[in-house]
Structure formats: C-alpha cells, structure tokens
C-alpha cells in the first residue's frame, strides 16, 4: 500500500502503521549512529548498506 491508500484505510491500526514504520526507521538510524554500525535498506529493489558516517552527515544536514 502507498501512503495515500493508508490515509484512506478504515482500520485505525493500518492507518497508524505508516507513522509507526517511520518512527522505527528513525530509531534504527539513531541506534546505528550511536553504535557506529550500518543499516541496510531496500532502495529501488536493491539492498543498500548505509554506514554510520553517512547517516551522521544526513542527520546533520537536516538539522
């Protein structure tokens, strides 16, 4: 489901799942930065490893 479909969901749990996944992703990034480890995401159907240093740069540029 895409974000627009989730907004129209009748089930409150399904509607809230997008925000929960976003919070979980942010927490994973914070943990990776604190422990100096990488995270692995799927981007355009491919596994991509993002090292802690790159996560720090992304975080700092967003502040």
Phi and psi in degrees as GROMACS dihedral restraints (atoms count N, CA, C in turn):
[ dihedral_restraints ]
;  ai    aj    ak    al  type     phi  dphi    fc
    3     4     5     6     1   -96.2    20    10
    4     5     6     7     1   169.3    20    10
    6     7     8     9     1   -57.0    20    10
    7     8     9    10     1   -35.6    20    10
    9    10    11    12     1   -66.3    20    10
   10    11    12    13     1   -40.6    20    10
   12    13    14    15     1   -65.9    20    10
   13    14    15    16     1   -37.6    20    10
   15    16    17    18     1   -65.3    20    10
   16    17    18    19     1   -35.9    20    10
   18    19    20    21     1   -63.9    20    10
   19    20    21    22     1   -29.4    20    10
   21    22    23    24     1   -91.3    20    10
   22    23    24    25     1    -1.1    20    10
   24    25    26    27     1   -63.5    20    10
   25    26    27    28     1   140.4    20    10
   27    28    29    30     1   -81.9    20    10
   28    29    30    31     1   -26.7    20    10
   30    31    32    33     1   -81.8    20    10
   31    32    33    34     1   120.5    20    10
   33    34    35    36     1   -61.5    20    10
   34    35    36    37     1   -36.0    20    10
   36    37    38    39     1   -64.1    20    10
   37    38    39    40     1   -42.3    20    10
   39    40    41    42     1   -65.7    20    10
   40    41    42    43     1   -42.2    20    10
   42    43    44    45     1   -60.1    20    10
   43    44    45    46     1   -41.6    20    10
   45    46    47    48     1   -79.4    20    10
   46    47    48    49     1    -9.1    20    10
   48    49    50    51     1   -66.7    20    10
   49    50    51    52     1   -32.7    20    10
   51    52    53    54     1   -63.4    20    10
   52    53    54    55     1   -46.8    20    10
   54    55    56    57     1   -63.1    20    10
   55    56    57    58     1   -39.2    20    10
   57    58    59    60     1   -64.0    20    10
   58    59    60    61     1   -41.3    20    10
   60    61    62    63     1   -66.8    20    10
   61    62    63    64     1   -36.2    20    10
   63    64    65    66     1   -66.8    20    10
   64    65    66    67     1   -41.2    20    10
   66    67    68    69     1   -64.1    20    10
   67    68    69    70     1   -40.9    20    10
   69    70    71    72     1   -64.4    20    10
   70    71    72    73     1   -39.7    20    10
   72    73    74    75     1   -63.9    20    10
   73    74    75    76     1   -41.8    20    10
   75    76    77    78     1   -65.3    20    10
   76    77    78    79     1   -40.9    20    10
   78    79    80    81     1   -64.3    20    10
   79    80    81    82     1   -38.6    20    10
   81    82    83    84     1   -63.0    20    10
   82    83    84    85     1   -40.8    20    10
   84    85    86    87     1   -63.6    20    10
   85    86    87    88     1   -45.4    20    10
   87    88    89    90     1   -61.1    20    10
   88    89    90    91     1   -42.8    20    10
   90    91    92    93     1   -64.7    20    10
   91    92    93    94     1   -41.4    20    10
   93    94    95    96     1   -63.0    20    10
   94    95    96    97     1   -39.8    20    10
   96    97    98    99     1   -65.2    20    10
   97    98    99   100     1   -45.1    20    10
   99   100   101   102     1   -65.0    20    10
  100   101   102   103     1   -34.6    20    10
  102   103   104   105     1   -99.3    20    10
  103   104   105   106     1     2.0    20    10
  105   106   107   108     1    55.4    20    10
  106   107   108   109     1    45.3    20    10
  108   109   110   111     1  -121.1    20    10
  109   110   111   112     1   169.8    20    10
  111   112   113   114     1   -97.0    20    10
  112   113   114   115     1   162.7    20    10
  114   115   116   117     1  -115.2    20    10
  115   116   117   118     1   158.0    20    10
  117   118   119   120     1  -121.1    20    10
  118   119   120   121     1   127.2    20    10
  120   121   122   123     1  -125.0    20    10
  121   122   123   124     1   165.9    20    10
  123   124   125   126     1  -102.3    20    10
  124   125   126   127     1   121.7    20    10
  126   127   128   129     1  -131.3    20    10
  127   128   129   130     1   120.0    20    10
  129   130   131   132     1    55.1    20    10
  130   131   132   133     1    37.6    20    10
  132   133   134   135     1    78.5    20    10
  133   134   135   136     1     5.5    20    10
  135   136   137   138     1  -120.2    20    10
  136   137   138   139     1   146.7    20    10
  138   139   140   141     1   -75.3    20    10
  139   140   141   142     1   130.2    20    10
  141   142   143   144     1  -126.8    20    10
  142   143   144   145     1   127.9    20    10
  144   145   146   147     1   -95.3    20    10
  145   146   147   148     1   125.6    20    10
  147   148   149   150     1  -115.0    20    10
  148   149   150   151     1   111.5    20    10
  150   151   152   153     1   -71.0    20    10
  151   152   153   154     1   159.9    20    10
  153   154   155   156     1   -57.3    20    10
  154   155   156   157     1   -38.6    20    10
  156   157   158   159     1   -60.7    20    10
  157   158   159   160     1   -41.4    20    10
  159   160   161   162     1   -67.5    20    10
  160   161   162   163     1   -37.4    20    10
  162   163   164   165     1   -63.6    20    10
  163   164   165   166     1   -39.3    20    10
  165   166   167   168     1   -62.0    20    10
  166   167   168   169     1   -44.9    20    10
  168   169   170   171     1   -62.1    20    10
  169   170   171   172     1   -42.3    20    10
  171   172   173   174     1   -62.7    20    10
  172   173   174   175     1   -44.3    20    10
  174   175   176   177     1   -61.8    20    10
  175   176   177   178     1   -46.4    20    10
  177   178   179   180     1   -66.1    20    10
  178   179   180   181     1   -34.3    20    10
  180   181   182   183     1   -74.0    20    10
  181   182   183   184     1   -21.5    20    10
  183   184   185   186     1   -86.9    20    10
  184   185   186   187     1   -11.6    20    10
